[in-house]
Amino acid sequence: MNRDWRNGSVELVDGYTITDGEGRAVGAAQGVRFAIEGGFVNIEVPGVAEVQVVSAPAVRRIVCHR
């Protein structure tokens, strides 16, 4: 599967978190790569080995940086 990765930042709705590069649970992250597939957002955070996946309703805002 080829994902359409983009660079940007992701902000989640209150109560939802992803892991940052220091291992902390955070509600927003900048300097990430993300790909939208169906009702999910795949997020690559620098310093985190795994791609993190959140459902679309957990996302407050996505900003694409060109």
PQR file of N, CA, C, O and H, with PARSE charges and radii, in Angstrom:
ATOM      1  N   MET A   1       0.833  -1.169   0.000 -0.4000 1.5000
ATOM      2  CA  MET A   1       0.000   0.000   0.000 -0.0000 2.0000
ATOM      3  C   MET A   1       0.887   1.244   0.000  0.5500 1.7000
ATOM      4  O   MET A   1       1.822   1.345   0.794 -0.5500 1.4000
ATOM      5  N   ASN A   2       0.594   2.176  -0.881 -0.4000 1.5000
ATOM      6  CA  ASN A   2       1.335   3.428  -0.944 -0.0000 2.0000
ATOM      7  C   ASN A   2       0.527   4.533  -0.298  0.5500 1.7000
ATOM      8  O   ASN A   2      -0.559   4.874  -0.765 -0.5500 1.4000
ATOM      9  H   ASN A   2      -0.165   2.094  -1.527  0.4000 1.0000
ATOM     10  N   ARG A   3       1.046   5.079   0.752 -0.4000 1.5000
ATOM     11  CA  ARG A   3       0.373   6.182   1.443 -0.0000 2.0000
ATOM     12  C   ARG A   3       0.840   7.509   0.861  0.5500 1.7000
ATOM     13  O   ARG A   3       1.989   7.641   0.439 -0.5500 1.4000
ATOM     14  H   ARG A   3       1.929   4.802   1.131  0.4000 1.0000
ATOM     15  N   ASP A   4      -0.043   8.476   0.840 -0.4000 1.5000
ATOM     16  CA  ASP A   4       0.279   9.825   0.388 -0.0000 2.0000
ATOM     17  C   ASP A   4       0.707  10.648   1.602  0.5500 1.7000
ATOM     18  O   ASP A   4      -0.101  11.354   2.204 -0.5500 1.4000
ATOM     19  H   ASP A   4      -0.976   8.369   1.183  0.4000 1.0000
ATOM     20  N   TRP A   5       1.993  10.545   1.950 -0.4000 1.5000
ATOM     21  CA  TRP A   5       2.514  11.205   3.143 -0.0000 2.0000
ATOM     22  C   TRP A   5       2.678  12.697   2.904  0.5500 1.7000
ATOM     23  O   TRP A   5       3.105  13.122   1.830 -0.5500 1.4000
ATOM     24  H   TRP A   5       2.650   9.971   1.460  0.4000 1.0000
ATOM     25  N   ARG A   6       2.337  13.486   3.911 -0.4000 1.5000
ATOM     26  CA  ARG A   6       2.503  14.931   3.879 -0.0000 2.0000
ATOM     27  C   ARG A   6       3.181  15.378   5.172  0.5500 1.7000
ATOM     28  O   ARG A   6       3.088  14.700   6.195 -0.5500 1.4000
ATOM     29  H   ARG A   6       1.990  13.141   4.784  0.4000 1.0000
ATOM     30  N   ASN A   7       3.855  16.511   5.118 -0.4000 1.5000
ATOM     31  CA  ASN A   7       4.508  17.077   6.297 -0.0000 2.0000
ATOM     32  C   ASN A   7       3.590  18.100   6.936  0.5500 1.7000
ATOM     33  O   ASN A   7       2.896  18.838   6.237 -0.5500 1.4000
ATOM     34  H   ASN A   7       3.930  17.061   4.286  0.4000 1.0000
ATOM     35  N   GLY A   8       3.582  18.149   8.260 -0.4000 1.5000
ATOM     36  CA  GLY A   8       2.748  19.144   8.917 -0.0000 2.0000
ATOM     37  C   GLY A   8       2.673  18.975  10.406  0.5500 1.7000
ATOM     38  O   GLY A   8       3.609  18.516  11.060 -0.5500 1.4000
ATOM     39  H   GLY A   8       4.147  17.549   8.827  0.4000 1.0000
ATOM     40  N   SER A   9       1.515  19.365  10.929 -0.4000 1.5000
ATOM     41  CA  SER A   9       1.263  19.252  12.364 -0.0000 2.0000
ATOM     42  C   SER A   9      -0.145  18.706  12.570  0.5500 1.7000
ATOM     43  O   SER A   9      -1.025  18.863  11.723 -0.5500 1.4000
ATOM     44  H   SER A   9       0.754  19.737  10.398  0.4000 1.0000
ATOM     45  N   VAL A  10      -0.331  18.063  13.712 -0.4000 1.5000
ATOM     46  CA  VAL A  10      -1.610  17.436  14.039 -0.0000 2.0000
ATOM     47  C   VAL A  10      -2.001  17.849  15.451  0.5500 1.7000
ATOM     48  O   VAL A  10      -1.183  17.813  16.370 -0.5500 1.4000
ATOM     49  H   VAL A  10       0.384  17.936  14.400  0.4000 1.0000
ATOM     50  N   GLU A  11      -3.259  18.240  15.612 -0.4000 1.5000
ATOM     51  CA  GLU A  11      -3.804  18.554  16.928 -0.0000 2.0000
ATOM     52  C   GLU A  11      -5.020  17.664  17.159  0.5500 1.7000
ATOM     53  O   GLU A  11      -5.904  17.581  16.307 -0.5500 1.4000
ATOM     54  H   GLU A  11      -3.923  18.269  14.865  0.4000 1.0000
ATOM     55  N   LEU A  12      -5.062  17.003  18.309 -0.4000 1.5000
ATOM     56  CA  LEU A  12      -6.144  16.075  18.616 -0.0000 2.0000
ATOM     57  C   LEU A  12      -7.182  16.712  19.540  0.5500 1.7000
ATOM     58  O   LEU A  12      -6.901  17.682  20.244 -0.5500 1.4000
ATOM     59  H   LEU A  12      -4.343  17.071  19.001  0.4000 1.0000
ATOM     60  N   VAL A  13      -8.374  16.148  19.519 -0.4000 1.5000
ATOM     61  CA  VAL A  13      -9.451  16.558  20.410 -0.0000 2.0000
ATOM     62  C   VAL A  13      -9.035  16.219  21.842  0.5500 1.7000
ATOM     63  O   VAL A  13      -8.311  15.251  22.074 -0.5500 1.4000
ATOM     64  H   VAL A  13      -8.602  15.359  18.948  0.4000 1.0000
ATOM     65  N   ASP A  14      -9.498  17.023  22.792 -0.4000 1.5000
ATOM     66  CA  ASP A  14      -9.191  16.766  24.204 -0.0000 2.0000
ATOM     67  C   ASP A  14      -9.521  15.318  24.569  0.5500 1.7000
ATOM     68  O   ASP A  14     -10.576  14.796  24.210 -0.5500 1.4000
ATOM     69  H   ASP A  14     -10.085  17.809  22.604  0.4000 1.0000
ATOM     70  N   GLY A  15      -8.596  14.683  25.287 -0.4000 1.5000
ATOM     71  CA  GLY A  15      -8.787  13.297  25.710 -0.0000 2.0000
ATOM     72  C   GLY A  15      -8.085  12.283  24.820  0.5500 1.7000
ATOM     73  O   GLY A  15      -7.974  11.113  25.189 -0.5500 1.4000
ATOM     74  H   GLY A  15      -7.738  15.107  25.579  0.4000 1.0000
ATOM     75  N   TYR A  16      -7.607  12.710  23.651 -0.4000 1.5000
ATOM     76  CA  TYR A  16      -6.877  11.820  22.741 -0.0000 2.0000
ATOM     77  C   TYR A  16      -5.414  12.220  22.723  0.5500 1.7000
ATOM     78  O   TYR A  16      -5.096  13.408  22.783 -0.5500 1.4000
ATOM     79  H   TYR A  16      -7.697  13.660  23.351  0.4000 1.0000
ATOM     80  N   THR A  17      -4.524  11.249  22.641 -0.4000 1.5000
ATOM     81  CA  THR A  17      -3.097  11.545  22.633 -0.0000 2.0000
ATOM     82  C   THR A  17      -2.356  10.634  21.657  0.5500 1.7000
ATOM     83  O   THR A  17      -2.837   9.571  21.264 -0.5500 1.4000
ATOM     84  H   THR A  17      -4.782  10.284  22.592  0.4000 1.0000
ATOM     85  N   ILE A  18      -1.177  11.093  21.290 -0.4000 1.5000
ATOM     86  CA  ILE A  18      -0.186  10.270  20.596 -0.0000 2.0000
ATOM     87  C   ILE A  18       1.099  10.391  21.404  0.5500 1.7000
ATOM     88  O   ILE A  18       1.186  11.215  22.315 -0.5500 1.4000
ATOM     89  H   ILE A  18      -0.786  11.956  21.610  0.4000 1.0000
ATOM     90  N   THR A  19       2.077   9.592  21.081 -0.4000 1.5000
ATOM     91  CA  THR A  19       3.356   9.613  21.787 -0.0000 2.0000
ATOM     92  C   THR A  19       4.343  10.485  21.032  0.5500 1.7000
ATOM     93  O   THR A  19       4.489  10.353  19.817 -0.5500 1.4000
ATOM     94  H   THR A  19       2.007   8.923  20.341  0.4000 1.0000
ATOM     95  N   ASP A  20       5.022  11.377  21.748 -0.4000 1.5000
ATOM     96  CA  ASP A  20       6.036  12.204  21.096 -0.0000 2.0000
ATOM     97  C   ASP A  20       7.386  11.492  21.126  0.5500 1.7000
ATOM     98  O   ASP A  20       7.498  10.386  21.655 -0.5500 1.4000
ATOM     99  H   ASP A  20       4.902  11.484  22.735  0.4000 1.0000
ATOM    100  N   GLY A  21       8.395  12.121  20.567 -0.4000 1.5000
ATOM    101  CA  GLY A  21       9.721  11.520  20.467 -0.0000 2.0000
ATOM    102  C   GLY A  21      10.403  11.261  21.787  0.5500 1.7000
ATOM    103  O   GLY A  21      11.409  10.554  21.833 -0.5500 1.4000
ATOM    104  H   GLY A  21       8.304  13.019  20.138  0.4000 1.0000
ATOM    105  N   GLU A  22       9.872  11.825  22.875 -0.4000 1.5000
ATOM    106  CA  GLU A  22      10.432  11.617  24.210 -0.0000 2.0000
ATOM    107  C   GLU A  22       9.632  10.610  25.013  0.5500 1.7000
ATOM    108  O   GLU A  22       9.916  10.374  26.188 -0.5500 1.4000
ATOM    109  H   GLU A  22       9.054  12.400  22.838  0.4000 1.0000
ATOM    110  N   GLY A  23       8.617  10.008  24.369 -0.4000 1.5000
ATOM    111  CA  GLY A  23       7.812   8.994  25.043 -0.0000 2.0000
ATOM    112  C   GLY A  23       6.646   9.533  25.856  0.5500 1.7000
ATOM    113  O   GLY A  23       6.010   8.781  26.595 -0.5500 1.4000
ATOM    114  H   GLY A  23       8.386  10.199  23.415  0.4000 1.0000
ATOM    115  N   ARG A  24       6.358  10.826  25.732 -0.4000 1.5000
ATOM    116  CA  ARG A  24       5.253  11.445  26.468 -0.0000 2.0000
ATOM    117  C   ARG A  24       3.963  11.393  25.661  0.5500 1.7000
ATOM    118  O   ARG A  24       3.993  11.439  24.431 -0.5500 1.4000
ATOM    119  H   ARG A  24       6.875  11.436  25.133  0.4000 1.0000
ATOM    120  N   ALA A  25       2.839  11.297  26.346 -0.4000 1.5000
ATOM    121  CA  ALA A  25       1.531  11.378  25.691 -0.0000 2.0000
ATOM    122  C   ALA A  25       1.203  12.852  25.476  0.5500 1.7000
ATOM    123  O   ALA A  25       1.170  13.630  26.430 -0.5500 1.4000
ATOM    124  H   ALA A  25       2.814  11.260  27.345  0.4000 1.0000
ATOM    125  N   VAL A  26       0.959  13.238  24.215 -0.4000 1.5000
ATOM    126  CA  VAL A  26       0.690  14.635  23.879 -0.0000 2.0000
ATOM    127  C   VAL A  26      -0.573  14.737  23.020  0.5500 1.7000
ATOM    128  O   VAL A  26      -0.962  13.780  22.351 -0.5500 1.4000
ATOM    129  H   VAL A  26       0.986  12.606  23.440  0.4000 1.0000
ATOM    130  N   GLY A  27      -1.193  15.889  23.051 -0.4000 1.5000
ATOM    131  CA  GLY A  27      -2.401  16.111  22.265 -0.0000 2.0000
ATOM    132  C   GLY A  27      -2.143  16.829  20.962  0.5500 1.7000
ATOM    133  O   GLY A  27      -3.067  17.035  20.176 -0.5500 1.4000
ATOM    134  H   GLY A  27      -0.877  16.667  23.595  0.4000 1.0000
ATOM    135  N   ALA A  28      -0.891  17.216  20.714 -0.4000 1.5000
ATOM    136  CA  ALA A  28      -0.529  17.904  19.473 -0.0000 2.0000
ATOM    137  C   ALA A  28       0.935  17.630  19.167  0.5500 1.7000
ATOM    138  O   ALA A  28       1.749  17.434  20.069 -0.5500 1.4000
ATOM    139  H   ALA A  28      -0.140  17.048  21.353  0.4000 1.0000
ATOM    140  N   ALA A  29       1.253  17.619  17.880 -0.4000 1.5000
ATOM    141  CA  ALA A  29       2.636  17.388  17.470 -0.0000 2.0000
ATOM    142  C   ALA A  29       2.928  18.159  16.189  0.5500 1.7000
ATOM    143  O   ALA A  29       2.114  18.183  15.265 -0.5500 1.4000
ATOM    144  H   ALA A  29       0.591  17.778  17.147  0.4000 1.0000
ATOM    145  N   GLN A  30       4.094  18.787  16.146 -0.4000 1.5000
ATOM    146  CA  GLN A  30       4.542  19.503  14.958 -0.0000 2.0000
ATOM    147  C   GLN A  30       5.705  18.751  14.341  0.5500 1.7000
ATOM    148  O   GLN A  30       6.351  17.937  15.000 -0.5500 1.4000
ATOM    149  H   GLN A  30       4.755  18.768  16.897  0.4000 1.0000
ATOM    150  N   GLY A  31       5.965  19.026  13.076 -0.4000 1.5000
ATOM    151  CA  GLY A  31       7.094  18.389  12.399 -0.0000 2.0000
ATOM    152  C   GLY A  31       6.882  16.908  12.163  0.5500 1.7000
ATOM    153  O   GLY A  31       7.838  16.132  12.173 -0.5500 1.4000
ATOM    154  H   GLY A  31       5.440  19.688  12.541  0.4000 1.0000
ATOM    155  N   VAL A  32       5.625  16.503  11.948 -0.4000 1.5000
ATOM    156  CA  VAL A  32       5.301  15.096  11.713 -0.0000 2.0000
ATOM    157  C   VAL A  32       5.006  14.874  10.232  0.5500 1.7000
ATOM    158  O   VAL A  32       4.847  15.816   9.455 -0.5500 1.4000
ATOM    159  H   VAL A  32       4.848  17.133  11.940  0.4000 1.0000
ATOM    160  N   ARG A  33       4.940  13.609   9.877 -0.4000 1.5000
ATOM    161  CA  ARG A  33       4.422  13.214   8.563 -0.0000 2.0000
ATOM    162  C   ARG A  33       3.094  12.521   8.832  0.5500 1.7000
ATOM    163  O   ARG A  33       2.963  11.774   9.802 -0.5500 1.4000
ATOM    164  H   ARG A  33       5.069  12.844  10.508  0.4000 1.0000
ATOM    165  N   PHE A  34       2.113  12.768   7.973 -0.4000 1.5000
ATOM    166  CA  PHE A  34       0.812  12.136   8.167 -0.0000 2.0000
ATOM    167  C   PHE A  34       0.234  11.705   6.823  0.5500 1.7000
ATOM    168  O   PHE A  34       0.562  12.264   5.777 -0.5500 1.4000
ATOM    169  H   PHE A  34       2.220  13.375   7.185  0.4000 1.0000
ATOM    170  N   ALA A  35      -0.629  10.706   6.878 -0.4000 1.5000
ATOM    171  CA  ALA A  35      -1.348  10.225   5.702 -0.0000 2.0000
ATOM    172  C   ALA A  35      -2.766   9.895   6.127  0.5500 1.7000
ATOM    173  O   ALA A  35      -2.982   9.237   7.145 -0.5500 1.4000
ATOM    174  H   ALA A  35      -0.896  10.252   7.728  0.4000 1.0000
ATOM    175  N   ILE A  36      -3.728  10.354   5.345 -0.4000 1.5000
ATOM    176  CA  ILE A  36      -5.136  10.101   5.647 -0.0000 2.0000
ATOM    177  C   ILE A  36      -5.597   8.928   4.805  0.5500 1.7000
ATOM    178  O   ILE A  36      -5.427   8.924   3.586 -0.5500 1.4000
ATOM    179  H   ILE A  36      -3.552  10.889   4.519  0.4000 1.0000
ATOM    180  N   GLU A  37      -6.185   7.924   5.460 -0.4000 1.5000
ATOM    181  CA  GLU A  37      -6.699   6.731   4.782 -0.0000 2.0000
ATOM    182  C   GLU A  37      -8.057   6.390   5.370  0.5500 1.7000
ATOM    183  O   GLU A  37      -8.169   6.060   6.550 -0.5500 1.4000
ATOM    184  H   GLU A  37      -6.324   7.927   6.451  0.4000 1.0000
ATOM    185  N   GLY A  38      -9.087   6.472   4.536 -0.4000 1.5000
ATOM    186  CA  GLY A  38     -10.418   6.173   5.038 -0.0000 2.0000
ATOM    187  C   GLY A  38     -10.738   7.092   6.196  0.5500 1.7000
ATOM    188  O   GLY A  38     -10.605   8.309   6.066 -0.5500 1.4000
ATOM    189  H   GLY A  38      -8.996   6.740   3.577  0.4000 1.0000
ATOM    190  N   GLY A  39     -11.152   6.550   7.315 -0.4000 1.5000
ATOM    191  CA  GLY A  39     -11.487   7.336   8.485 -0.0000 2.0000
ATOM    192  C   GLY A  39     -10.371   7.409   9.497  0.5500 1.7000
ATOM    193  O   GLY A  39     -10.626   7.625  10.682 -0.5500 1.4000
ATOM    194  H   GLY A  39     -11.259   5.562   7.421  0.4000 1.0000
ATOM    195  N   PHE A  40      -9.126   7.233   9.053 -0.4000 1.5000
ATOM    196  CA  PHE A  40      -7.991   7.205   9.974 -0.0000 2.0000
ATOM    197  C   PHE A  40      -6.869   8.111   9.491  0.5500 1.7000
ATOM    198  O   PHE A  40      -6.729   8.373   8.297 -0.5500 1.4000
ATOM    199  H   PHE A  40      -8.919   7.058   8.090  0.4000 1.0000
ATOM    200  N   VAL A  41      -6.061   8.590  10.457 -0.4000 1.5000
ATOM    201  CA  VAL A  41      -4.869   9.364  10.146 -0.0000 2.0000
ATOM    202  C   VAL A  41      -3.671   8.598  10.681  0.5500 1.7000
ATOM    203  O   VAL A  41      -3.596   8.300  11.873 -0.5500 1.4000
ATOM    204  H   VAL A  41      -6.175   8.377  11.428  0.4000 1.0000
ATOM    205  N   ASN A  42      -2.735   8.280   9.794 -0.4000 1.5000
ATOM    206  CA  ASN A  42      -1.468   7.638  10.159 -0.0000 2.0000
ATOM    207  C   ASN A  42      -0.474   8.762  10.427  0.5500 1.7000
ATOM    208  O   ASN A  42      -0.331   9.679   9.617 -0.5500 1.4000
ATOM    209  H   ASN A  42      -2.796   8.522   8.826  0.4000 1.0000
ATOM    210  N   ILE A  43       0.212   8.687  11.566 -0.4000 1.5000
ATOM    211  CA  ILE A  43       1.113   9.770  11.960 -0.0000 2.0000
ATOM    212  C   ILE A  43       2.498   9.206  12.260  0.5500 1.7000
ATOM    213  O   ILE A  43       2.650   8.297  13.076 -0.5500 1.4000
ATOM    214  H   ILE A  43       0.096   7.942  12.223  0.4000 1.0000
ATOM    215  N   GLU A  44       3.500   9.758  11.590 -0.4000 1.5000
ATOM    216  CA  GLU A  44       4.901   9.423  11.869 -0.0000 2.0000
ATOM    217  C   GLU A  44       5.502  10.583  12.660  0.5500 1.7000
ATOM    218  O   GLU A  44       5.619  11.698  12.152 -0.5500 1.4000
ATOM    219  H   GLU A  44       3.376  10.497  10.927  0.4000 1.0000
ATOM    220  N   VAL A  45       5.874  10.311  13.893 -0.4000 1.5000
ATOM    221  CA  VAL A  45       6.477  11.325  14.765 -0.0000 2.0000
ATOM    222  C   VAL A  45       7.982  11.055  14.817  0.5500 1.7000
ATOM    223  O   VAL A  45       8.389   9.924  15.079 -0.5500 1.4000
ATOM    224  H   VAL A  45       5.779   9.405  14.306  0.4000 1.0000
ATOM    225  N   PRO A  46       8.816  12.072  14.571 -0.5600 1.5000
ATOM    226  CA  PRO A  46      10.260  11.866  14.666  0.2800 2.0000
ATOM    227  C   PRO A  46      10.635  11.312  16.049  0.5500 1.7000
ATOM    228  O   PRO A  46      10.178  11.810  17.077 -0.5500 1.4000
ATOM    229  N   GLY A  47      11.468  10.282  16.047 -0.4000 1.5000
ATOM    230  CA  GLY A  47      11.915   9.667  17.286 -0.0000 2.0000
ATOM    231  C   GLY A  47      11.035   8.535  17.775  0.5500 1.7000
ATOM    232  O   GLY A  47      11.355   7.898  18.779 -0.5500 1.4000
ATOM    233  H   GLY A  47      11.839   9.877  15.211  0.4000 1.0000
ATOM    234  N   VAL A  48       9.926   8.267  17.082 -0.4000 1.5000
ATOM    235  CA  VAL A  48       9.025   7.169  17.440 -0.0000 2.0000
ATOM    236  C   VAL A  48       9.080   6.142  16.310  0.5500 1.7000
ATOM    237  O   VAL A  48       8.818   6.475  15.154 -0.5500 1.4000
ATOM    238  H   VAL A  48       9.666   8.784  16.267  0.4000 1.0000
ATOM    239  N   ALA A  49       9.416   4.906  16.638 -0.4000 1.5000
ATOM    240  CA  ALA A  49       9.617   3.873  15.626 -0.0000 2.0000
ATOM    241  C   ALA A  49       8.322   3.461  14.927  0.5500 1.7000
ATOM    242  O   ALA A  49       8.338   3.117  13.745 -0.5500 1.4000
ATOM    243  H   ALA A  49       9.628   4.635  17.577  0.4000 1.0000
ATOM    244  N   GLU A  50       7.204   3.494  15.650 -0.4000 1.5000
ATOM    245  CA  GLU A  50       5.946   3.009  15.091 -0.0000 2.0000
ATOM    246  C   GLU A  50       5.132   4.142  14.485  0.5500 1.7000
ATOM    247  O   GLU A  50       5.184   5.280  14.951 -0.5500 1.4000
ATOM    248  H   GLU A  50       7.191   3.773  16.610  0.4000 1.0000
ATOM    249  N   VAL A  51       4.379   3.814  13.437 -0.4000 1.5000
ATOM    250  CA  VAL A  51       3.391   4.743  12.905 -0.0000 2.0000
ATOM    251  C   VAL A  51       2.194   4.688  13.850  0.5500 1.7000
ATOM    252  O   VAL A  51       1.712   3.605  14.180 -0.5500 1.4000
ATOM    253  H   VAL A  51       4.337   2.889  13.058  0.4000 1.0000
ATOM    254  N   GLN A  52       1.720   5.836  14.279 -0.4000 1.5000
ATOM    255  CA  GLN A  52       0.577   5.910  15.184 -0.0000 2.0000
ATOM    256  C   GLN A  52      -0.675   6.202  14.360  0.5500 1.7000
ATOM    257  O   GLN A  52      -0.633   6.989  13.414 -0.5500 1.4000
ATOM    258  H   GLN A  52       2.112   6.716  14.010  0.4000 1.0000
ATOM    259  N   VAL A  53      -1.771   5.575  14.719 -0.4000 1.5000
ATOM    260  CA  VAL A  53      -3.013   5.712  13.975 -0.0000 2.0000
ATOM    261  C   VAL A  53      -4.100   6.223  14.911  0.5500 1.7000
ATOM    262  O   VAL A  53      -4.293   5.695  16.007 -0.5500 1.4000
ATOM    263  H   VAL A  53      -1.804   4.936  15.488  0.4000 1.0000
ATOM    264  N   VAL A  54      -4.812   7.262  14.463 -0.4000 1.5000
ATOM    265  CA  VAL A  54      -5.960   7.769  15.207 -0.0000 2.0000
ATOM    266  C   VAL A  54      -7.153   7.823  14.267  0.5500 1.7000
ATOM    267  O   VAL A  54      -6.996   7.992  13.057 -0.5500 1.4000
ATOM    268  H   VAL A  54      -4.656   7.691  13.574  0.4000 1.0000
ATOM    269  N   SER A  55      -8.340   7.679  14.829 -0.4000 1.5000
ATOM    270  CA  SER A  55      -9.541   7.774  14.005 -0.0000 2.0000
ATOM    271  C   SER A  55      -9.835   9.241  13.722  0.5500 1.7000
ATOM    272  O   SER A  55      -9.470  10.117  14.506 -0.5500 1.4000
ATOM    273  H   SER A  55      -8.468   7.542  15.811  0.4000 1.0000
ATOM    274  N   ALA A  56     -10.487   9.499  12.615 -0.4000 1.5000
ATOM    275  CA  ALA A  56     -10.766  10.870  12.199 -0.0000 2.0000
ATOM    276  C   ALA A  56     -11.490  11.692  13.268  0.5500 1.7000
ATOM    277  O   ALA A  56     -11.164  12.869  13.425 -0.5500 1.4000
ATOM    278  H   ALA A  56     -10.784   8.787  11.979  0.4000 1.0000
ATOM    279  N   PRO A  57     -12.454  11.138  14.012 -0.5600 1.5000
ATOM    280  CA  PRO A  57     -13.118  11.952  15.036  0.2800 2.0000
ATOM    281  C   PRO A  57     -12.189  12.431  16.157  0.5500 1.7000
ATOM    282  O   PRO A  57     -12.556  13.339  16.903 -0.5500 1.4000
ATOM    283  N   ALA A  58     -11.005  11.846  16.291 -0.4000 1.5000
ATOM    284  CA  ALA A  58     -10.051  12.275  17.320 -0.0000 2.0000
ATOM    285  C   ALA A  58      -9.241  13.494  16.888  0.5500 1.7000
ATOM    286  O   ALA A  58      -8.518  14.072  17.699 -0.5500 1.4000
ATOM    287  H   ALA A  58     -10.707  11.108  15.685  0.4000 1.0000
ATOM    288  N   VAL A  59      -9.352  13.887  15.634 -0.4000 1.5000
ATOM    289  CA  VAL A  59      -8.525  14.961  15.092 -0.0000 2.0000
ATOM    290  C   VAL A  59      -9.253  16.292  15.144  0.5500 1.7000
ATOM    291  O   VAL A  59     -10.352  16.439  14.609 -0.5500 1.4000
ATOM    292  H   VAL A  59      -9.940  13.417  14.975  0.4000 1.0000
ATOM    293  N   ARG A  60      -8.622  17.257  15.795 -0.4000 1.5000
ATOM    294  CA  ARG A  60      -9.173  18.620  15.834 -0.0000 2.0000
ATOM    295  C   ARG A  60      -8.711  19.409  14.618  0.5500 1.7000
ATOM    296  O   ARG A  60      -9.503  20.103  13.981 -0.5500 1.4000
ATOM    297  H   ARG A  60      -7.729  17.137  16.229  0.4000 1.0000
ATOM    298  N   ARG A  61      -7.410  19.296  14.299 -0.4000 1.5000
ATOM    299  CA  ARG A  61      -6.872  20.104  13.198 -0.0000 2.0000
ATOM    300  C   ARG A  61      -5.628  19.438  12.626  0.5500 1.7000
ATOM    301  O   ARG A  61      -4.808  18.883  13.357 -0.5500 1.4000
ATOM    302  H   ARG A  61      -6.767  18.731  14.817  0.4000 1.0000
ATOM    303  N   ILE A  62      -5.506  19.505  11.323 -0.4000 1.5000
ATOM    304  CA  ILE A  62      -4.293  19.086  10.629 -0.0000 2.0000
ATOM    305  C   ILE A  62      -3.843  20.256   9.767  0.5500 1.7000
ATOM    306  O   ILE A  62      -4.640  20.838   9.031 -0.5500 1.4000
ATOM    307  H   ILE A  62      -6.172  19.956  10.728  0.4000 1.0000
ATOM    308  N   VAL A  63      -2.573  20.593   9.861 -0.4000 1.5000
ATOM    309  CA  VAL A  63      -2.004  21.645   9.026 -0.0000 2.0000
ATOM    310  C   VAL A  63      -0.921  21.022   8.159  0.5500 1.7000
ATOM    311  O   VAL A  63       0.010  20.390   8.658 -0.5500 1.4000
ATOM    312  H   VAL A  63      -1.925  20.121  10.459  0.4000 1.0000
ATOM    313  N   CYS A  64      -1.058  21.210   6.863 -0.4000 1.5000
ATOM    314  CA  CYS A  64      -0.075  20.684   5.917 -0.0000 2.0000
ATOM    315  C   CYS A  64       0.959  21.775   5.636  0.5500 1.7000
ATOM    316  O   CYS A  64       0.601  22.888   5.248 -0.5500 1.4000
ATOM    317  H   CYS A  64      -1.814  21.723   6.457  0.4000 1.0000
ATOM    318  N   HIS A  65       2.232  21.457   5.831 -0.4000 1.5000
ATOM    319  CA  HIS A  65       3.331  22.392   5.567 -0.0000 2.0000
ATOM    320  C   HIS A  65       3.954  21.968   4.242  0.5500 1.7000
ATOM    321  O   HIS A  65       4.313  20.805   4.057 -0.5500 1.4000
ATOM    322  H   HIS A  65       2.522  20.554   6.146  0.4000 1.0000
ATOM    323  N   ARG A  66       4.070  22.866   3.380 -0.4000 1.5000
ATOM    324  CA  ARG A  66       4.619  22.548   2.041 -0.0000 2.0000
ATOM    325  C   ARG A  66       6.098  22.742   1.997  0.5500 1.7000
ATOM    326  O   ARG A  66       6.719  22.522   0.957 -0.5500 1.4000
ATOM    327  H   ARG A  66       3.779  23.811   3.530  0.4000 1.0000
TER
END
